[in-house]
Amino acid sequence: MNDKIILMGIEVSGNHGCSEYERQHKQLFIVDVELYLDLSPASKSDDLGDTIDYVQVLDDIKKIVGGTPRNLIETVAQDICEILLRKYFLLDALKITIHKPKPPVKEKFGGAAVEIFRKR
């Protein structure tokens, strides 16, 4: 499947991390999502019902990232995949990248990220 909807740079604050500091202080997470599905029906019909409404997907992601704290962003990414695959039947596969741009560590670097790919 070569068709996909791409959502980039979704910014959400959350309390994910292994340290007590991360659990008590919200930090920024940036999420990129690629939703793999056949877009030909929607491209022909021009009907939102023939595709996935990315506004709803944005809301789902915001609820997960801004919700229950997790130790690992790996778990957050998996949670997003599970919800989206369960909710959107047109979805064949998806790729999630979660960026943690400023982890609370003493080393200076551009941040950390995880990327996972899941399919039906």
Phi and psi in radians as a Rosetta constraint file:
Dihedral C 1 N 2 CA 2 C 2 CIRCULARHARMONIC -1.726 0.35
Dihedral N 2 CA 2 C 2 N 3 CIRCULARHARMONIC -0.286 0.35
Dihedral C 2 N 3 CA 3 C 3 CIRCULARHARMONIC -1.341 0.35
Dihedral N 3 CA 3 C 3 N 4 CIRCULARHARMONIC 2.503 0.35
Dihedral C 3 N 4 CA 4 C 4 CIRCULARHARMONIC -2.801 0.35
Dihedral N 4 CA 4 C 4 N 5 CIRCULARHARMONIC 2.672 0.35
Dihedral C 4 N 5 CA 5 C 5 CIRCULARHARMONIC -1.798 0.35
Dihedral N 5 CA 5 C 5 N 6 CIRCULARHARMONIC 2.295 0.35
Dihedral C 5 N 6 CA 6 C 6 CIRCULARHARMONIC -2.037 0.35
Dihedral N 6 CA 6 C 6 N 7 CIRCULARHARMONIC 2.190 0.35
Dihedral C 6 N 7 CA 7 C 7 CIRCULARHARMONIC -2.013 0.35
Dihedral N 7 CA 7 C 7 N 8 CIRCULARHARMONIC 2.135 0.35
Dihedral C 7 N 8 CA 8 C 8 CIRCULARHARMONIC -2.110 0.35
Dihedral N 8 CA 8 C 8 N 9 CIRCULARHARMONIC 2.490 0.35
Dihedral C 8 N 9 CA 9 C 9 CIRCULARHARMONIC 1.184 0.35
Dihedral N 9 CA 9 C 9 N 10 CIRCULARHARMONIC 0.637 0.35
Dihedral C 9 N 10 CA 10 C 10 CIRCULARHARMONIC -1.277 0.35
Dihedral N 10 CA 10 C 10 N 11 CIRCULARHARMONIC 2.001 0.35
Dihedral C 10 N 11 CA 11 C 11 CIRCULARHARMONIC -1.726 0.35
Dihedral N 11 CA 11 C 11 N 12 CIRCULARHARMONIC 2.168 0.35
Dihedral C 11 N 12 CA 12 C 12 CIRCULARHARMONIC -2.467 0.35
Dihedral N 12 CA 12 C 12 N 13 CIRCULARHARMONIC 2.410 0.35
Dihedral C 12 N 13 CA 13 C 13 CIRCULARHARMONIC -1.560 0.35
Dihedral N 13 CA 13 C 13 N 14 CIRCULARHARMONIC 2.467 0.35
Dihedral C 13 N 14 CA 14 C 14 CIRCULARHARMONIC -2.703 0.35
Dihedral N 14 CA 14 C 14 N 15 CIRCULARHARMONIC 3.062 0.35
Dihedral C 14 N 15 CA 15 C 15 CIRCULARHARMONIC -2.060 0.35
Dihedral N 15 CA 15 C 15 N 16 CIRCULARHARMONIC 0.818 0.35
Dihedral C 15 N 16 CA 16 C 16 CIRCULARHARMONIC -1.655 0.35
Dihedral N 16 CA 16 C 16 N 17 CIRCULARHARMONIC 2.407 0.35
Dihedral C 16 N 17 CA 17 C 17 CIRCULARHARMONIC 2.649 0.35
Dihedral N 17 CA 17 C 17 N 18 CIRCULARHARMONIC 2.900 0.35
Dihedral C 17 N 18 CA 18 C 18 CIRCULARHARMONIC -1.523 0.35
Dihedral N 18 CA 18 C 18 N 19 CIRCULARHARMONIC -0.326 0.35
Dihedral C 18 N 19 CA 19 C 19 CIRCULARHARMONIC -1.584 0.35
Dihedral N 19 CA 19 C 19 N 20 CIRCULARHARMONIC 2.699 0.35
Dihedral C 19 N 20 CA 20 C 20 CIRCULARHARMONIC -1.066 0.35
Dihedral N 20 CA 20 C 20 N 21 CIRCULARHARMONIC -0.640 0.35
Dihedral C 20 N 21 CA 21 C 21 CIRCULARHARMONIC -1.015 0.35
Dihedral N 21 CA 21 C 21 N 22 CIRCULARHARMONIC -0.781 0.35
Dihedral C 21 N 22 CA 22 C 22 CIRCULARHARMONIC -1.170 0.35
Dihedral N 22 CA 22 C 22 N 23 CIRCULARHARMONIC -0.513 0.35
Dihedral C 22 N 23 CA 23 C 23 CIRCULARHARMONIC -1.314 0.35
Dihedral N 23 CA 23 C 23 N 24 CIRCULARHARMONIC -0.436 0.35
Dihedral C 23 N 24 CA 24 C 24 CIRCULARHARMONIC -1.715 0.35
Dihedral N 24 CA 24 C 24 N 25 CIRCULARHARMONIC -0.357 0.35
Dihedral C 24 N 25 CA 25 C 25 CIRCULARHARMONIC -2.147 0.35
Dihedral N 25 CA 25 C 25 N 26 CIRCULARHARMONIC 2.098 0.35
Dihedral C 25 N 26 CA 26 C 26 CIRCULARHARMONIC -1.105 0.35
Dihedral N 26 CA 26 C 26 N 27 CIRCULARHARMONIC 2.563 0.35
Dihedral C 26 N 27 CA 27 C 27 CIRCULARHARMONIC -2.379 0.35
Dihedral N 27 CA 27 C 27 N 28 CIRCULARHARMONIC 2.826 0.35
Dihedral C 27 N 28 CA 28 C 28 CIRCULARHARMONIC -1.398 0.35
Dihedral N 28 CA 28 C 28 N 29 CIRCULARHARMONIC 2.363 0.35
Dihedral C 28 N 29 CA 29 C 29 CIRCULARHARMONIC -2.146 0.35
Dihedral N 29 CA 29 C 29 N 30 CIRCULARHARMONIC 2.471 0.35
Dihedral C 29 N 30 CA 30 C 30 CIRCULARHARMONIC -2.097 0.35
Dihedral N 30 CA 30 C 30 N 31 CIRCULARHARMONIC 2.230 0.35
Dihedral C 30 N 31 CA 31 C 31 CIRCULARHARMONIC -2.047 0.35
Dihedral N 31 CA 31 C 31 N 32 CIRCULARHARMONIC 2.326 0.35
Dihedral C 31 N 32 CA 32 C 32 CIRCULARHARMONIC -2.028 0.35
Dihedral N 32 CA 32 C 32 N 33 CIRCULARHARMONIC 2.418 0.35
Dihedral C 32 N 33 CA 33 C 33 CIRCULARHARMONIC -2.338 0.35
Dihedral N 33 CA 33 C 33 N 34 CIRCULARHARMONIC 2.389 0.35
Dihedral C 33 N 34 CA 34 C 34 CIRCULARHARMONIC -2.080 0.35
Dihedral N 34 CA 34 C 34 N 35 CIRCULARHARMONIC 2.104 0.35
Dihedral C 34 N 35 CA 35 C 35 CIRCULARHARMONIC -1.845 0.35
Dihedral N 35 CA 35 C 35 N 36 CIRCULARHARMONIC 2.009 0.35
Dihedral C 35 N 36 CA 36 C 36 CIRCULARHARMONIC -1.663 0.35
Dihedral N 36 CA 36 C 36 N 37 CIRCULARHARMONIC 2.113 0.35
Dihedral C 36 N 37 CA 37 C 37 CIRCULARHARMONIC -2.817 0.35
Dihedral N 37 CA 37 C 37 N 38 CIRCULARHARMONIC 2.890 0.35
Dihedral C 37 N 38 CA 38 C 38 CIRCULARHARMONIC -1.372 0.35
Dihedral N 38 CA 38 C 38 N 39 CIRCULARHARMONIC 1.966 0.35
Dihedral C 38 N 39 CA 39 C 39 CIRCULARHARMONIC -1.615 0.35
Dihedral N 39 CA 39 C 39 N 40 CIRCULARHARMONIC -0.007 0.35
Dihedral C 39 N 40 CA 40 C 40 CIRCULARHARMONIC -1.132 0.35
Dihedral N 40 CA 40 C 40 N 41 CIRCULARHARMONIC -0.688 0.35
Dihedral C 40 N 41 CA 41 C 41 CIRCULARHARMONIC -1.043 0.35
Dihedral N 41 CA 41 C 41 N 42 CIRCULARHARMONIC -0.761 0.35
Dihedral C 41 N 42 CA 42 C 42 CIRCULARHARMONIC -1.205 0.35
Dihedral N 42 CA 42 C 42 N 43 CIRCULARHARMONIC -0.623 0.35
Dihedral C 42 N 43 CA 43 C 43 CIRCULARHARMONIC -1.175 0.35
Dihedral N 43 CA 43 C 43 N 44 CIRCULARHARMONIC -0.462 0.35
Dihedral C 43 N 44 CA 44 C 44 CIRCULARHARMONIC -1.523 0.35
Dihedral N 44 CA 44 C 44 N 45 CIRCULARHARMONIC -0.673 0.35
Dihedral C 44 N 45 CA 45 C 45 CIRCULARHARMONIC -1.533 0.35
Dihedral N 45 CA 45 C 45 N 46 CIRCULARHARMONIC -0.424 0.35
Dihedral C 45 N 46 CA 46 C 46 CIRCULARHARMONIC 1.029 0.35
Dihedral N 46 CA 46 C 46 N 47 CIRCULARHARMONIC 0.614 0.35
Dihedral C 46 N 47 CA 47 C 47 CIRCULARHARMONIC -2.077 0.35
Dihedral N 47 CA 47 C 47 N 48 CIRCULARHARMONIC 2.208 0.35
Dihedral C 47 N 48 CA 48 C 48 CIRCULARHARMONIC -1.045 0.35
Dihedral N 48 CA 48 C 48 N 49 CIRCULARHARMONIC -0.473 0.35
Dihedral C 48 N 49 CA 49 C 49 CIRCULARHARMONIC -1.165 0.35
Dihedral N 49 CA 49 C 49 N 50 CIRCULARHARMONIC -0.238 0.35
Dihedral C 49 N 50 CA 50 C 50 CIRCULARHARMONIC -1.721 0.35
Dihedral N 50 CA 50 C 50 N 51 CIRCULARHARMONIC 0.197 0.35
Dihedral C 50 N 51 CA 51 C 51 CIRCULARHARMONIC -2.498 0.35
Dihedral N 51 CA 51 C 51 N 52 CIRCULARHARMONIC -2.896 0.35
Dihedral C 51 N 52 CA 52 C 52 CIRCULARHARMONIC -1.877 0.35
Dihedral N 52 CA 52 C 52 N 53 CIRCULARHARMONIC 2.228 0.35
Dihedral C 52 N 53 CA 53 C 53 CIRCULARHARMONIC -1.303 0.35
Dihedral N 53 CA 53 C 53 N 54 CIRCULARHARMONIC 1.871 0.35
Dihedral C 53 N 54 CA 54 C 54 CIRCULARHARMONIC -1.203 0.35
Dihedral N 54 CA 54 C 54 N 55 CIRCULARHARMONIC -0.320 0.35
Dihedral C 54 N 55 CA 55 C 55 CIRCULARHARMONIC -1.137 0.35
Dihedral N 55 CA 55 C 55 N 56 CIRCULARHARMONIC -0.685 0.35
Dihedral C 55 N 56 CA 56 C 56 CIRCULARHARMONIC -1.178 0.35
Dihedral N 56 CA 56 C 56 N 57 CIRCULARHARMONIC -0.689 0.35
Dihedral C 56 N 57 CA 57 C 57 CIRCULARHARMONIC -1.100 0.35
Dihedral N 57 CA 57 C 57 N 58 CIRCULARHARMONIC -0.744 0.35
Dihedral C 57 N 58 CA 58 C 58 CIRCULARHARMONIC -1.004 0.35
Dihedral N 58 CA 58 C 58 N 59 CIRCULARHARMONIC -0.763 0.35
Dihedral C 58 N 59 CA 59 C 59 CIRCULARHARMONIC -1.111 0.35
Dihedral N 59 CA 59 C 59 N 60 CIRCULARHARMONIC -0.740 0.35
Dihedral C 59 N 60 CA 60 C 60 CIRCULARHARMONIC -1.044 0.35
Dihedral N 60 CA 60 C 60 N 61 CIRCULARHARMONIC -0.786 0.35
Dihedral C 60 N 61 CA 61 C 61 CIRCULARHARMONIC -1.138 0.35
Dihedral N 61 CA 61 C 61 N 62 CIRCULARHARMONIC -0.754 0.35
Dihedral C 61 N 62 CA 62 C 62 CIRCULARHARMONIC -1.070 0.35
Dihedral N 62 CA 62 C 62 N 63 CIRCULARHARMONIC -0.672 0.35
Dihedral C 62 N 63 CA 63 C 63 CIRCULARHARMONIC -1.141 0.35
Dihedral N 63 CA 63 C 63 N 64 CIRCULARHARMONIC -0.698 0.35
Dihedral C 63 N 64 CA 64 C 64 CIRCULARHARMONIC -1.278 0.35
Dihedral N 64 CA 64 C 64 N 65 CIRCULARHARMONIC -0.891 0.35
Dihedral C 64 N 65 CA 65 C 65 CIRCULARHARMONIC -1.162 0.35
Dihedral N 65 CA 65 C 65 N 66 CIRCULARHARMONIC -0.640 0.35
Dihedral C 65 N 66 CA 66 C 66 CIRCULARHARMONIC -1.501 0.35
Dihedral N 66 CA 66 C 66 N 67 CIRCULARHARMONIC 0.014 0.35
Dihedral C 66 N 67 CA 67 C 67 CIRCULARHARMONIC -1.700 0.35
Dihedral N 67 CA 67 C 67 N 68 CIRCULARHARMONIC -2.363 0.35
Dihedral C 67 N 68 CA 68 C 68 CIRCULARHARMONIC -0.925 0.35
Dihedral N 68 CA 68 C 68 N 69 CIRCULARHARMONIC 2.164 0.35
Dihedral C 68 N 69 CA 69 C 69 CIRCULARHARMONIC -1.096 0.35
Dihedral N 69 CA 69 C 69 N 70 CIRCULARHARMONIC 2.463 0.35
Dihedral C 69 N 70 CA 70 C 70 CIRCULARHARMONIC -2.166 0.35
Dihedral N 70 CA 70 C 70 N 71 CIRCULARHARMONIC 2.669 0.35
Dihedral C 70 N 71 CA 71 C 71 CIRCULARHARMONIC -1.190 0.35
Dihedral N 71 CA 71 C 71 N 72 CIRCULARHARMONIC -0.702 0.35
Dihedral C 71 N 72 CA 72 C 72 CIRCULARHARMONIC -2.078 0.35
Dihedral N 72 CA 72 C 72 N 73 CIRCULARHARMONIC 2.477 0.35
Dihedral C 72 N 73 CA 73 C 73 CIRCULARHARMONIC -1.242 0.35
Dihedral N 73 CA 73 C 73 N 74 CIRCULARHARMONIC -0.329 0.35
Dihedral C 73 N 74 CA 74 C 74 CIRCULARHARMONIC -1.030 0.35
Dihedral N 74 CA 74 C 74 N 75 CIRCULARHARMONIC -0.732 0.35
Dihedral C 74 N 75 CA 75 C 75 CIRCULARHARMONIC -1.195 0.35
Dihedral N 75 CA 75 C 75 N 76 CIRCULARHARMONIC -0.688 0.35
Dihedral C 75 N 76 CA 76 C 76 CIRCULARHARMONIC -1.070 0.35
Dihedral N 76 CA 76 C 76 N 77 CIRCULARHARMONIC -0.788 0.35
Dihedral C 76 N 77 CA 77 C 77 CIRCULARHARMONIC -1.070 0.35
Dihedral N 77 CA 77 C 77 N 78 CIRCULARHARMONIC -0.757 0.35
Dihedral C 77 N 78 CA 78 C 78 CIRCULARHARMONIC -1.120 0.35
Dihedral N 78 CA 78 C 78 N 79 CIRCULARHARMONIC -0.721 0.35
Dihedral C 78 N 79 CA 79 C 79 CIRCULARHARMONIC -1.034 0.35
Dihedral N 79 CA 79 C 79 N 80 CIRCULARHARMONIC -0.744 0.35
Dihedral C 79 N 80 CA 80 C 80 CIRCULARHARMONIC -1.075 0.35
Dihedral N 80 CA 80 C 80 N 81 CIRCULARHARMONIC -0.820 0.35
Dihedral C 80 N 81 CA 81 C 81 CIRCULARHARMONIC -1.022 0.35
Dihedral N 81 CA 81 C 81 N 82 CIRCULARHARMONIC -0.812 0.35
Dihedral C 81 N 82 CA 82 C 82 CIRCULARHARMONIC -1.076 0.35
Dihedral N 82 CA 82 C 82 N 83 CIRCULARHARMONIC -0.787 0.35
Dihedral C 82 N 83 CA 83 C 83 CIRCULARHARMONIC -1.118 0.35
Dihedral N 83 CA 83 C 83 N 84 CIRCULARHARMONIC -0.823 0.35
Dihedral C 83 N 84 CA 84 C 84 CIRCULARHARMONIC -1.167 0.35
Dihedral N 84 CA 84 C 84 N 85 CIRCULARHARMONIC -0.718 0.35
Dihedral C 84 N 85 CA 85 C 85 CIRCULARHARMONIC -1.150 0.35
Dihedral N 85 CA 85 C 85 N 86 CIRCULARHARMONIC -0.593 0.35
Dihedral C 85 N 86 CA 86 C 86 CIRCULARHARMONIC -1.287 0.35
Dihedral N 86 CA 86 C 86 N 87 CIRCULARHARMONIC -0.627 0.35
Dihedral C 86 N 87 CA 87 C 87 CIRCULARHARMONIC -1.508 0.35
Dihedral N 87 CA 87 C 87 N 88 CIRCULARHARMONIC -0.606 0.35
Dihedral C 87 N 88 CA 88 C 88 CIRCULARHARMONIC -1.952 0.35
Dihedral N 88 CA 88 C 88 N 89 CIRCULARHARMONIC 1.758 0.35
Dihedral C 88 N 89 CA 89 C 89 CIRCULARHARMONIC -1.203 0.35
Dihedral N 89 CA 89 C 89 N 90 CIRCULARHARMONIC -0.417 0.35
Dihedral C 89 N 90 CA 90 C 90 CIRCULARHARMONIC -1.282 0.35
Dihedral N 90 CA 90 C 90 N 91 CIRCULARHARMONIC -0.264 0.35
Dihedral C 90 N 91 CA 91 C 91 CIRCULARHARMONIC -1.306 0.35
Dihedral N 91 CA 91 C 91 N 92 CIRCULARHARMONIC 2.126 0.35
Dihedral C 91 N 92 CA 92 C 92 CIRCULARHARMONIC -1.575 0.35
Dihedral N 92 CA 92 C 92 N 93 CIRCULARHARMONIC -0.647 0.35
Dihedral C 92 N 93 CA 93 C 93 CIRCULARHARMONIC -2.833 0.35
Dihedral N 93 CA 93 C 93 N 94 CIRCULARHARMONIC 2.906 0.35
Dihedral C 93 N 94 CA 94 C 94 CIRCULARHARMONIC -2.701 0.35
Dihedral N 94 CA 94 C 94 N 95 CIRCULARHARMONIC 2.693 0.35
Dihedral C 94 N 95 CA 95 C 95 CIRCULARHARMONIC -2.167 0.35
Dihedral N 95 CA 95 C 95 N 96 CIRCULARHARMONIC 2.260 0.35
Dihedral C 95 N 96 CA 96 C 96 CIRCULARHARMONIC -2.070 0.35
Dihedral N 96 CA 96 C 96 N 97 CIRCULARHARMONIC 2.290 0.35
Dihedral C 96 N 97 CA 97 C 97 CIRCULARHARMONIC -2.120 0.35
Dihedral N 97 CA 97 C 97 N 98 CIRCULARHARMONIC 2.191 0.35
Dihedral C 97 N 98 CA 98 C 98 CIRCULARHARMONIC -2.005 0.35
Dihedral N 98 CA 98 C 98 N 99 CIRCULARHARMONIC 2.143 0.35
Dihedral C 98 N 99 CA 99 C 99 CIRCULARHARMONIC -1.789 0.35
Dihedral N 99 CA 99 C 99 N 100 CIRCULARHARMONIC 2.373 0.35
Dihedral C 99 N 100 CA 100 C 100 CIRCULARHARMONIC -2.016 0.35
Dihedral N 100 CA 100 C 100 N 101 CIRCULARHARMONIC 1.551 0.35
Dihedral C 100 N 101 CA 101 C 101 CIRCULARHARMONIC -1.198 0.35
Dihedral N 101 CA 101 C 101 N 102 CIRCULARHARMONIC -0.449 0.35
Dihedral C 101 N 102 CA 102 C 102 CIRCULARHARMONIC -2.396 0.35
Dihedral N 102 CA 102 C 102 N 103 CIRCULARHARMONIC 1.203 0.35
Dihedral C 102 N 103 CA 103 C 103 CIRCULARHARMONIC -1.103 0.35
Dihedral N 103 CA 103 C 103 N 104 CIRCULARHARMONIC 2.528 0.35
Dihedral C 103 N 104 CA 104 C 104 CIRCULARHARMONIC -1.373 0.35
Dihedral N 104 CA 104 C 104 N 105 CIRCULARHARMONIC 1.319 0.35
Dihedral C 104 N 105 CA 105 C 105 CIRCULARHARMONIC -2.252 0.35
Dihedral N 105 CA 105 C 105 N 106 CIRCULARHARMONIC 2.803 0.35
Dihedral C 105 N 106 CA 106 C 106 CIRCULARHARMONIC -1.324 0.35
Dihedral N 106 CA 106 C 106 N 107 CIRCULARHARMONIC -0.437 0.35
Dihedral C 106 N 107 CA 107 C 107 CIRCULARHARMONIC -1.231 0.35
Dihedral N 107 CA 107 C 107 N 108 CIRCULARHARMONIC 2.539 0.35
Dihedral C 107 N 108 CA 108 C 108 CIRCULARHARMONIC -1.689 0.35
Dihedral N 108 CA 108 C 108 N 109 CIRCULARHARMONIC 2.077 0.35
Dihedral C 108 N 109 CA 109 C 109 CIRCULARHARMONIC -2.760 0.35
Dihedral N 109 CA 109 C 109 N 110 CIRCULARHARMONIC 3.010 0.35
Dihedral C 109 N 110 CA 110 C 110 CIRCULARHARMONIC -1.380 0.35
Dihedral N 110 CA 110 C 110 N 111 CIRCULARHARMONIC 0.115 0.35
Dihedral C 110 N 111 CA 111 C 111 CIRCULARHARMONIC 1.926 0.35
Dihedral N 111 CA 111 C 111 N 112 CIRCULARHARMONIC 3.137 0.35
Dihedral C 111 N 112 CA 112 C 112 CIRCULARHARMONIC -2.170 0.35
Dihedral N 112 CA 112 C 112 N 113 CIRCULARHARMONIC 2.738 0.35
Dihedral C 112 N 113 CA 113 C 113 CIRCULARHARMONIC -2.667 0.35
Dihedral N 113 CA 113 C 113 N 114 CIRCULARHARMONIC 2.709 0.35
Dihedral C 113 N 114 CA 114 C 114 CIRCULARHARMONIC -2.223 0.35
Dihedral N 114 CA 114 C 114 N 115 CIRCULARHARMONIC 2.638 0.35
Dihedral C 114 N 115 CA 115 C 115 CIRCULARHARMONIC -2.368 0.35
Dihedral N 115 CA 115 C 115 N 116 CIRCULARHARMONIC 2.260 0.35
Dihedral C 115 N 116 CA 116 C 116 CIRCULARHARMONIC -2.278 0.35
Dihedral N 116 CA 116 C 116 N 117 CIRCULARHARMONIC 2.650 0.35
Dihedral C 116 N 117 CA 117 C 117 CIRCULARHARMONIC -2.203 0.35
Dihedral N 117 CA 117 C 117 N 118 CIRCULARHARMONIC 2.254 0.35
Dihedral C 117 N 118 CA 118 C 118 CIRCULARHARMONIC -2.333 0.35
Dihedral N 118 CA 118 C 118 N 119 CIRCULARHARMONIC 2.582 0.35
Dihedral C 118 N 119 CA 119 C 119 CIRCULARHARMONIC -2.416 0.35
Dihedral N 119 CA 119 C 119 N 120 CIRCULARHARMONIC 2.878 0.35
